[in-house]
Amino acid sequence: MLVIGAGIAGLSTALELLQRGKRVIVCEATTIGAGTTGGSSAHLDAHPEAGTVEVISKLGVEQAAAYTKLRMQAIDVIERRVSSSCGFQRVPAYFYTEDPAHEKDMRDAFHAAKELGLDVSWCDAVPIASAACGYEISNMGRIDVLQYLHELAEAVEAAGGVIFENTLVSGPVEKHPTELETTSTCTVESDRINGQVKFEHVVCAVHCNYSSVQRLYLQTPAYQSYMIAARVREPIPDALFWDDSDPYYYTRRATNDGLTILAGGCDHRTGAGDEEASMAALQNWVQERFHVEEIVSQWSAEFFEPTDGLPFIGELPGLENAWIATGFSGMGLTLGTAAGWIIADLIDRKKVGLADAFSPGRLGLSSLGQLVSEGTTTALDYVERVVPQSAVDADSLEPGEGAVGSCDGAQVAICRDRSGCVHRLNPVCTHMGGVVRWNPVEQTWDCPVHGGRFAADGSRIYGPPESGLENAQE
């Protein structure tokens, strides 16, 4: 068995397969935890991302309750697997609104949460600044996710699995793949070894679509979510919090004393938003609600939003022995964990209750409007390739600035990184030809088509591309 990706989904799947007696190799393009899992806020909750009323409307009460139970079981599994060094804590969660006019909608969501089997209590006073009302969800959790990933990796190796870091594997394209190319991504050239890996089954667990199934790209558009770690003067309660904004804001303790918090939000399509404005908006939100003494760190993480609100976990359509786990939205820790046993059960041809709902081959009529909307955004980013760009001049760029434009008659992506080094690149993404855009917050080139991300020097960081940006022609 080959598992591509060593984040929460890949390592969970590898461990489940090993526990069923399979031989497993895990290949990770960079290092364990370097992708979306490592950038997660590590909220462990079972509340539907799309909303309790909405998930019942889509699935019906019985299946929606089964979906919710699946995520509660995932938290239980994580709790059984962790050691004390992972900082796992059972904590309550609060879904709330800051607008009193939203109380009816909140009460509707509260009653729907009960139908889903969540242990909820209505709150006229939610213990966080600016909240008007909401409800508490008992027995959720938080965790040091990077420590947990490394413990998962140790469990995989202890069970006989082999993990290769800095090993990029090409995505499956044949109907019945049995061998894929591997490319070393080590920074030391003398350590690079390219080759092939052979397998009976391959699991694509790199968070994004990593296959030849084109429809899945439209069904799982890429988004960025922003995070801040801040020291505050007064501790916040040990709980998970998120509001009803769209996109919503979320908060929790980062340390046991509650004096360092994590806050996130301001999501937008990768490569299609104002990154500096988004981070500034998040900073303002935090500072308006908490007595912030210092912003300790700030970053963003990429996630893939399913257009119909449900993950894609199962066999890739048109392929006979290739599996995928993607479209987790902001629920990757629970859904990635559950994907492990779902895929292992499906490989063993066991019955899985939500297999049809999660099937990568589905195309629900209810999501067609959203699918068309996301597809239009994607198409516009292709159109940019034929639209004239303004001239760019490397000499005018300050450290940390970049732009795509015309230089000496050719389109180029030029940036001056924070150390002052200038990089001139071909602006066309090596995945499927989208035009990258400069992200001044992360100092990356981001492709708005399918979410590929590249470093300032053009080297591949994340997403569907299998190679970095090419150098611009002189």
RAQUI-V553605 format. One line per field, one symbol per residue. ss: DSSP state (a for helix, b for strand, c for the rest). phi: phi as a letter, one per 20 degrees, with the letter a starting at -180 (. if undefined). Layout:
ss = ???
phi = ???
This chain:
ss = cbbbcccaaaaaaaaaaaacccccbbbcccccccccaaacccbbcccccccaaaaaaaaaaaaaaaaaaaaaaaaaaaaaaccaaaccbbbbbbbbbccaaaaaaaaaaaaaaaaccccbbbbcccccccccbbbbbbbbbbccaaaaaaaaaaaaaacccbbbccbbbccbccccccbbbbbbccccaaacccbbbbcccbbbbbbcccbcccaaaaabbbbbbbbbbbbbccccccbbbbbccccccbbbbccccccbbbbbbbbbbcccccaaaaaaaaaaaaaaaccbbbbbbbbbbbbbbbcccccbbbbccccccbbbbbcccccaaaaaaaaaaaaaaaacccccccaaaaccccccaaaaaaaaaaaaaaaaaaaaaaccccbccaaaccccbbbbbbbccbbbbbbbcccccbbbbccbccccccbbbbbccccbbbbcccccbbbccccbbbccccccccbccc
phi = .ddeodeffffffgfffffeneecddddfccgnfefgfefflfdbdffffofffffffdnfffffffffgffffffffffefdffemfcfcfccdbcedgfegfffffffffffffnfeccfcfcefbgmfearbedfmeabbeffffffffffffffeofcddelcedfffcffcfcbcfccfdgfegfefcdaccdaeccdecdndfcbeefffffecfecdcdccdcecfcfegebecbdefcfedcbafdcffmeccdcbqmfbggmccdffffffffgfgfffdceeeaefbbaccecceffdncfdcqfffndebccbcbmeledfffffffggfffffffemefcgdgffegfefbfffdfffffffffffffffggfdegdffccgfeeegndbadaeblncfcdcbdffenfecdcffegfecnfefcfdffelcedeffcnfccfgenffdanfgdbefeffff
